Amino acid sequence: MIVEACGEFVLPYLNANIIDKGAANGDVSYILQNGFYMLLVALVMLITGVLGAYFSIKAAAHLAADVRKKTFEKVQTFSFANIDIFSTGSLITRVTNDVTQIQNFAQSLLRGCFRSPVMLIGAVCMSFVMNPKLALIICIVIPVLSLSIAAIIRSASPRYTRMQEKLDDLNNRVSETVINEKVIKSFVREEYEKERFSHINEELMEKSIAALDRMILLQPISALAVNVTTLAVVWIAGRQIMVGDMEIGTLTAFITYLSQILTALNFLANIVLQGTRAAASDRRITEVLETTVELTDEKGAKKDTQVEKGEIEFRQVSFRYFKHNEEKVLDDINLHIRPGEFVGIIGPTGSGKTSLISMIPRLYDVDEGAVLIDGIDVRELSFSNLREKVAVVLQKNTLFSGTVEENLRWGKEDATREEMEWACKTACAHEFIAALPGGYEGELEQGGANLSGGQRQRLCIARALIRRPKILILDDSTSAVDTATDAAIRSAFVKELSGVTKLVIAQRINSVMDADRIVVMEAGRIADVGKHEELMARCSLYQEIYASQKED
């Protein structure tokens, strides 16, 4: 790039010699000789220009790939608490659009950070060599133009940040709409969603215009500087030519140098403007990369300790999702669950059922107290050892595009077909899988869209069972299956998972009536614990839930 830039100010010098010495004296050999030099310089500029562009593109692409990889890897280390801070659309924008802005800036920077300064300095030096008086005009216009560019950049910088935030909102809206398209259609809310999207889209458009309209000023200001300076140079040079102090070839070269100086300044200004936008993206990516991960097992984790029995104990556990909130989601929870026990958890919406079971595999950490498995605080267990033996089926049944077999292998990568069939039979999923085109090699659409809600739930349960956990947690994971299938799954659990500690959150009392114990929760506290018959005799909340479901 430096070689290419040097050629930029060598060519006008050779051209001036051809006009002033060769053409003026009729020296054909001199013209041919300098013409050959110009051709040679142009060829070298071509080669170095292509190579410079290639390496800048390659370097910027590698940089973007590395940043994108690091950002994605950082997101994979996030705990649930970290994920709660960033929206899905925002993370998508940061990994895609923000990284692209940095890539574009890096590419422009690599192409211009060597070429433009060399061209600028070289052209200024050559202009002083050729005519010091005219060069003083350039020394006046450069600071004026630089100050104007700085003012434009200062005004544009915060607007780019706001534009990227609006892009987050747009991606959130698109993501949510696409995922819930069936719900939208079932409620005939297409026009409503179009209106919401139109509003967000217009806001993004307005913020984009507000940011980019500052860049619009750059070109007219640069053009004005070029035209005024050129006019001043021609006026002064014309008088020098008339008295014989300057030749036409020198004027031609000088105007070329002037154009190069202003072009270099303009190019540098564009780099800085791109850098302003990239800086906004950089801050957003850095926010992800420098996020403190709430849950880690790097310190104090016992890497060699395994979950063997499946005994669980909650000791005075309290928890808040947001630490600044005074209201606790869980408050002073004390509960002991024996190995192999089947425990049902029931209670009104918002009573803390999901929060309670989230403490066991350390999806969240307790604020106060401790959760112990086999007498060991879960914070002292490595994630791999803990979550290998604690299988959780969350409320949201998430499947991935690919085959049924590939989805099952999320539970155990090296699972055999026999293990898959055992898990699917236990979860009452084998029959419908066998009926799919391709069976276990059958393709699932994104999110398992070609399965019913109950089928997705059963497949998720099978995925959890395939790792042969010591603790199995089902968070309302049979709500979409019929009562007969629900009963069949519970029966299979009794037969196949006798040594596994089972915690089942349910809305239907029928799903937990035969549990060894039922935990009734209310407002983040345990209201009562006992068998179905005991709770029916003494727990008014349980009686109310039972009565309402019996009426239904």
C-alpha positions in Angstrom: 0.0 0.0 0.0 2.9 2.3 0.7 4.4 1.5 -2.6 1.1 2.2 -4.4 0.8 5.5 -2.6 4.3 6.5 -3.5 3.4 5.9 -7.2 0.5 8.4 -6.8 2.9 11.4 -6.4 5.6 10.1 -8.7 3.3 10.0 -11.7 2.4 13.7 -11.7 6.1 14.6 -11.4 7.0 12.5 -14.4 4.0 13.9 -16.3 5.1 17.5 -15.5 8.6 16.7 -16.9 7.1 15.3 -20.1 5.1 18.6 -20.6 7.7 21.1 -19.5 10.9 19.5 -20.8 10.0 16.9 -23.4 7.0 18.5 -25.2 8.4 22.1 -24.8 11.7 21.1 -26.3 10.4 18.6 -28.8 12.5 15.8 -27.3 10.8 12.6 -28.3 13.3 10.3 -26.7 12.8 12.1 -23.4 9.0 11.8 -23.7 9.3 8.1 -24.5 11.7 7.5 -21.6 9.5 9.2 -19.1 6.5 7.6 -20.6 8.1 4.2 -20.0 8.8 5.2 -16.4 5.2 6.2 -16.0 4.0 2.8 -17.5 6.4 0.9 -15.2 5.2 2.9 -12.1 1.5 2.3 -13.1 2.2 -1.5 -13.4 3.9 -1.6 -10.0 0.9 0.4 -8.5 -1.5 -2.1 -10.1 0.2 -5.1 -8.6 0.7 -3.6 -5.1 -2.8 -2.1 -5.2 -4.4 -5.5 -5.9 -2.2 -7.2 -3.2 -3.0 -4.5 -0.7 -6.7 -4.8 -1.3 -6.6 -8.6 -1.1 -4.7 -8.7 2.2 -6.9 -6.0 3.8 -10.0 -7.9 2.8 -8.5 -11.1 4.1 -7.3 -9.6 7.4 -10.7 -7.9 8.0 -12.6 -11.1 7.3 -10.4 -13.0 9.7 -10.8 -10.3 12.3 -14.5 -10.4 12.0 -14.6 -14.2 12.2 -12.5 -14.2 15.4 -14.6 -11.5 17.0 -17.8 -13.3 16.0 -16.4 -16.6 17.4 -15.3 -15.0 20.7 -18.6 -13.3 21.1 -20.6 -16.5 20.4 -18.3 -18.5 22.7 -18.9 -15.9 25.5 -22.6 -16.1 25.1 -22.3 -19.9 25.5 -20.8 -19.3 28.9 -23.6 -17.1 30.1 -25.8 -18.2 32.9 -29.6 -17.8 32.9 -29.1 -14.6 34.8 -26.8 -13.2 32.1 -29.1 -14.2 29.4 -31.9 -12.4 31.1 -30.0 -9.1 30.7 -29.6 -9.3 26.9 -32.5 -9.7 24.6 -32.3 -12.3 21.8 -32.5 -9.7 19.1 -29.8 -7.7 20.7 -27.4 -10.6 20.9 -28.2 -11.5 17.2 -27.4 -7.9 16.2 -24.2 -7.9 18.1 -22.9 -11.1 16.6 -23.9 -10.2 13.1 -24.4 -6.5 12.2 -22.1 -5.1 14.9 -19.3 -7.4 13.9 -19.9 -6.5 10.2 -19.5 -2.8 11.1 -16.1 -3.6 12.7 -15.1 -5.7 9.6 -16.0 -2.8 7.3 -14.0 -0.3 9.4 -11.0 -2.7 9.7 -11.0 -3.2 5.9 -11.1 0.6 5.2 -8.6 1.3 7.9 -6.1 -1.3 6.5 -6.5 0.1 3.0 -6.2 3.8 4.1 -4.1 4.0 7.2 -0.9 3.5 5.1 -2.0 4.7 1.7 -3.7 8.0 2.6 -1.1 9.4 5.0 1.7 8.5 2.6 -0.2 10.1 -0.2 -1.0 13.2 1.9 2.5 13.7 3.2 4.1 12.9 -0.2 1.8 15.2 -2.1 2.4 18.1 0.3 6.2 17.6 0.1 6.2 17.4 -3.7 4.0 20.6 -3.8 6.6 22.5 -1.7 9.4 21.1 -3.9 7.6 22.4 -7.1 6.3 25.7 -5.8 6.6 26.7 -2.1 4.3 29.8 -2.5 1.4 27.8 -3.9 2.0 25.1 -1.2 1.2 27.6 1.5 -2.4 27.7 0.2 -2.7 24.0 1.0 -1.3 24.5 4.5 -4.3 26.9 5.1 -7.0 24.7 3.7 -6.0 21.5 5.5 -6.6 22.7 9.1 -10.0 24.3 8.0 -11.1 21.1 6.4 -9.8 18.9 9.3 -11.8 21.0 11.8 -15.0 20.7 9.7 -14.6 17.0 9.5 -14.0 16.7 13.3 -17.2 18.6 14.0 -19.2 16.3 11.7 -17.7 13.2 13.4 -18.4 14.5 16.9 -22.0 15.1 16.0 -22.5 11.7 14.2 -21.0 9.4 17.0 -23.9 9.2 19.5 -26.4 8.9 16.6 -24.8 5.6 15.5 -25.3 4.1 19.0 -29.0 5.0 18.9 -29.3 3.5 15.4 -27.8 0.2 16.5 -30.2 0.1 19.5 -33.2 0.5 17.1 -31.7 -2.3 15.0 -31.9 -4.4 18.2 -35.6 -3.6 18.5 -36.2 -4.6 14.9 -34.4 -7.9 15.3 -36.3 -8.7 18.5 -39.6 -7.9 16.7 -38.7 -10.1 13.7 -37.5 -13.0 15.8 -40.6 -13.0 18.1 -43.0 -12.7 15.1 -41.4 -15.5 13.1 -41.3 -17.8 16.1 -44.9 -17.2 17.0 -46.3 -17.0 13.5 -48.8 -19.8 14.2 -50.1 -18.0 17.2 -50.5 -14.8 15.3 -52.4 -16.5 12.6 -54.6 -18.4 15.0 -55.7 -15.0 16.6 -55.9 -13.3 13.2 -53.4 -10.6 14.4 -51.5 -10.2 11.2 -52.5 -6.6 10.7 -51.6 -5.7 14.3 -48.1 -7.2 13.9 -47.7 -5.4 10.5 -48.5 -2.1 12.3 -46.1 -2.8 15.1 -43.3 -3.8 12.7 -44.0 -0.7 10.6 -43.6 1.5 13.7 -40.3 -0.1 14.7 -39.1 0.0 11.1 -39.9 3.7 10.8 -38.0 4.4 14.0 -35.0 2.6 12.7 -35.2 4.5 9.4 -35.4 7.9 11.2 -32.4 7.1 13.4 -30.5 5.9 10.4 -31.2 9.1 8.5 -30.3 11.1 11.6 -27.0 9.4 11.8 -26.2 9.3 8.1 -27.2 12.9 7.3 -24.1 14.1 9.0 -22.1 12.1 6.5 -23.9 13.8 3.7 -22.2 17.1 4.7 -18.7 15.6 4.3 -18.8 15.4 0.5 -20.1 19.0 -0.1 -17.6 20.5 2.3 -14.7 18.5 0.7 -15.9 19.6 -2.8 -16.1 23.2 -1.6 -12.5 23.0 -0.2 -11.2 21.5 -3.5 -12.9 24.1 -5.7 -11.9 27.1 -3.6 -8.3 25.9 -3.3 -8.1 25.0 -7.0 -9.4 28.5 -7.9 -6.9 30.2 -5.7 -4.0 28.1 -7.1 -5.0 28.7 -10.7 -5.4 32.5 -10.1 -2.0 32.7 -8.4 -0.3 30.3 -10.8 -1.8 32.1 -13.8 0.0 35.3 -12.9 3.3 33.3 -12.3 2.9 31.7 -15.8 2.4 35.0 -17.4 5.7 36.4 -16.0 7.5 33.2 -16.7 8.0 32.0 -13.1 6.0 28.8 -13.6 5.4 26.3 -16.4 2.1 24.7 -17.5 3.3 21.2 -16.7 4.2 22.3 -13.1 0.7 23.8 -12.7 -0.9 20.5 -14.0 1.2 18.5 -11.5 0.4 20.9 -8.7 -3.3 20.7 -9.3 -3.0 16.9 -9.3 -1.2 17.0 -6.0 -3.8 19.3 -4.6 -6.5 16.8 -5.6 -4.5 14.0 -4.0 -4.2 15.9 -0.8 -7.9 16.6 -0.5 -8.8 13.0 -1.7 -6.5 11.6 1.1 -8.1 13.9 3.7 -11.6 12.8 2.4 -10.6 9.2 2.6 -9.2 9.6 6.1 -12.4 11.4 7.1 -14.5 8.4 5.8 -12.3 6.1 7.8 -12.9 8.1 10.9 -16.7 8.2 10.2 -16.7 4.5 9.7 -14.7 4.2 12.9 -17.3 6.2 14.7 -20.0 3.7 13.8 -17.6 0.8 14.4 -16.8 2.3 17.9 -20.5 2.2 18.7 -20.6 -1.5 17.6 -17.3 -2.2 19.5 -18.8 -0.9 22.7 -21.8 -3.2 22.3 -19.6 -6.2 21.6 -17.3 -5.4 24.4 -20.3 -5.2 26.7 -20.9 -8.9 25.9 -17.2 -9.9 26.1 -16.6 -8.2 29.4 -19.9 -9.4 31.0 -19.1 -11.1 34.3 -20.5 -14.6 34.1 -22.8 -15.1 37.1 -22.2 -18.8 37.5 -18.8 -20.5 37.1 -17.2 -23.7 38.4 -13.6 -22.5 38.0 -13.1 -21.8 41.7 -13.7 -24.4 44.4 -15.3 -27.0 42.1 -14.5 -30.6 43.0 -13.8 -31.9 39.5 -13.6 -35.6 40.7 -16.8 -35.6 42.8 -19.7 -37.3 41.2 -23.5 -37.4 42.0 -24.1 -40.9 43.1 -27.2 -41.2 45.2 -29.4 -38.3 44.1 -30.2 -36.9 47.6 -31.3 -33.3 47.6 -31.5 -30.8 50.4 -32.5 -27.1 50.5 -31.2 -25.3 53.5 -32.8 -21.9 54.2 -32.7 -21.0 50.5 -33.7 -17.5 49.4 -33.4 -16.1 45.9 -34.1 -13.0 43.8 -33.9 -12.8 40.0 -32.7 -9.2 40.2 -30.5 -8.5 43.2 -31.8 -4.9 43.6 -35.3 -6.2 44.2 -36.5 -6.5 47.8 -39.1 -9.1 47.1 -37.8 -12.6 47.1 -38.9 -15.2 44.6 -37.9 -17.9 47.1 -37.9 -17.2 50.8 -36.4 -19.5 53.5 -36.9 -22.8 51.7 -36.1 -25.9 53.8 -36.7 -29.3 52.1 -35.0 -32.7 52.2 -35.6 -35.2 49.3 -34.4 -38.7 49.8 -32.6 -40.7 47.0 -35.0 -42.3 44.6 -38.0 -40.4 45.9 -40.8 -39.2 43.6 -41.7 -35.7 44.7 -44.5 -33.7 43.1 -44.4 -29.9 43.2 -47.7 -27.9 42.8 -48.9 -24.4 43.5 -50.4 -21.3 41.9 -48.7 -19.5 39.0 -45.8 -17.4 40.3 -45.4 -19.4 43.5 -41.7 -20.2 42.8 -42.0 -23.8 41.5 -39.7 -23.3 38.5 -37.3 -21.1 40.5 -37.0 -23.9 43.1 -36.0 -26.6 40.8 -33.6 -24.2 38.9 -31.4 -24.1 41.9 -30.6 -27.9 41.7 -28.6 -27.9 38.4 -27.4 -24.4 39.1 -29.3 -22.6 36.4 -29.3 -19.9 39.0 -27.4 -19.6 42.3 -29.1 -19.0 45.6 -28.8 -15.6 47.3 -28.9 -17.1 50.7 -28.6 -20.6 52.1 -27.4 -23.6 50.1 -28.6 -26.4 47.9 -26.9 -29.8 48.5 -26.8 -32.9 46.5 -25.5 -36.0 48.3 -24.4 -33.7 51.1 -22.3 -31.5 48.8 -23.1 -27.9 48.0 -23.9 -27.7 44.3 -21.5 -24.7 44.0 -18.7 -27.1 44.9 -19.5 -29.5 42.0 -18.3 -28.9 38.4 -21.0 -28.1 35.9 -20.1 -31.2 33.8 -20.4 -33.6 36.8 -23.5 -31.9 38.2 -25.5 -31.6 35.0 -24.5 -35.0 33.7 -26.4 -36.6 36.5 -29.2 -34.0 36.9 -31.5 -34.0 33.8 -34.0 -31.1 33.4 -36.9 -30.9 31.0 -37.9 -27.2 31.1 -41.3 -25.7 30.5 -40.3 -24.6 27.0 -39.8 -27.7 24.9 -36.9 -26.9 22.6 -36.0 -29.2 19.7 -33.5 -28.5 16.9 -33.7 -28.9 13.1 -32.2 -32.3 12.2 -33.1 -35.9 12.7 -34.8 -37.4 15.7 -31.6 -39.3 16.5 -29.6 -36.1 16.4 -31.9 -34.5 18.9 -31.7 -37.5 21.2 -27.9 -37.3 21.1 -28.1 -34.0 22.8 -28.7 -36.1 25.9 -25.8 -38.4 25.2 -23.5 -38.0 22.2 -22.5 -41.7 21.9 -26.0 -43.1 22.6 -26.7 -46.5 20.9 -30.0 -47.2 19.1 -30.9 -49.5 22.0 -30.5 -46.7 24.5 -32.5 -44.4 22.3 -35.3 -46.8 22.0 -35.3 -47.5 25.8 -35.5 -43.8 26.6 -38.3 -43.2 24.0 -40.3 -46.2 25.2 -40.1 -45.0 28.8 -41.2 -41.5 27.6 -44.0 -43.1 25.5 -42.4 -41.6 22.4 -41.2 -44.7 20.5 -44.6 -45.4 18.9 -45.0 -42.0 17.2 -41.3 -41.9 16.2 -41.6 -45.2 14.5 -44.5 -43.9 12.5 -42.6 -40.9 11.3 -41.1 -41.0 7.7 -37.6 -42.3 8.3 -38.3 -43.2 12.0 -35.3 -42.2 14.1 -33.6 -40.8 11.0 -36.7 -38.7 10.2 -36.2 -35.0 9.8 -37.6 -32.5 12.3 -38.4 -29.0 11.2 -37.0 -26.0 13.2 -38.2 -26.2 16.8 -39.9 -29.6 16.0 -42.7 -27.7 14.2 -43.8 -30.9 12.4 -44.7 -32.6 15.8 -47.6 -31.9 18.1 -47.0 -30.3 21.5 -47.4 -33.6 23.3 -45.0 -35.3 20.9 -42.4 -32.6 21.5 -42.7 -33.0 25.2 -42.3 -36.7 25.1 -39.2 -36.4 22.9 -37.7 -33.9 25.3 -38.3 -36.3 28.2 -36.6 -39.1 26.2 -33.7 -36.8 25.5 -33.3 -36.3 29.3 -33.7 -39.9 30.1 -31.1 -41.1 27.7 -28.2 -39.9 29.9 -29.4 -42.2 32.8 -29.5 -39.4 35.3 -29.6 -39.8 39.1 -32.0 -36.8 39.4 -34.8 -36.2 36.9 -36.7 -32.9 36.9 -39.8 -32.3 34.9 -41.1 -28.8 34.8 -44.7 -29.1 33.7 -43.4 -31.3 30.9 -46.5 -33.5 30.4 -49.1 -30.6 30.2 -49.7 -31.2 26.5 -50.2 -35.0 26.7 -53.5 -36.6 27.4 -54.2 -38.1 30.8 -53.8 -41.7 29.6 -50.4 -41.0 28.2 -49.5 -39.1 31.3 -50.4 -42.1 33.4 -48.4 -44.4 31.1 -45.3 -42.2 31.5 -45.6 -42.2 35.3 -46.1 -46.0 35.3 -42.9 -46.4 33.1 -41.0 -44.1 35.5 -41.9 -46.4 38.4 -40.8 -49.4 36.5 -37.6 -48.1 34.8 -36.5 -45.3 37.1 -36.8 -46.8 40.6 -33.4 -45.6 41.7 -33.8 -42.1 40.2 -34.9 -39.1 42.3 -37.8 -37.6 40.4 -39.1 -34.0 40.8 -42.2 -33.2 38.8 -43.8 -29.8 38.6 -47.4 -30.1 37.5 -50.6 -28.1 37.1 -52.7 -31.2 37.3 -53.0 -32.9 40.6 -53.6 -36.2 38.8 -49.9 -36.0 37.6 -48.6 -36.1 41.2 -51.3 -37.8 43.2 -49.2 -41.0 43.5 -46.0 -39.2 44.4 -44.2 -40.2 47.6 -44.6 -36.6 48.7 -46.2 -33.5 47.3 -44.7 -30.0 47.9 -47.3 -27.3 47.9 -45.9 -23.8 47.2 -47.4 -20.4 47.7 -45.7 -16.9 47.2 -42.2 -18.3 47.2 -42.6 -20.4 50.4 -43.5 -24.0 51.1 -47.1 -24.1 52.3 -47.1 -27.8 53.1 -45.5 -31.1 52.3 -47.1 -34.5 52.4 -48.9 -37.3 50.6 -52.1 -36.6 48.7 -54.4 -37.9 51.4 -52.5 -35.9 54.1 -52.7 -32.7 52.1 -56.4 -33.3 51.4 -57.0 -33.5 55.1 -55.0 -30.4 56.3 -53.9 -28.1 53.4 -56.6 -25.6 52.4 -54.6 -24.4 49.3 -54.2 -28.0 48.1 -57.9 -28.6 48.7 -58.8 -25.5 46.6 -56.6 -26.6 43.7 -58.1 -30.1 43.9 -61.7 -28.8 44.1 -61.2 -26.5 41.1 -59.7 -29.2 38.9 -62.5 -31.7 40.0 -65.1 -29.2 38.9 -63.3 -28.7 35.6 
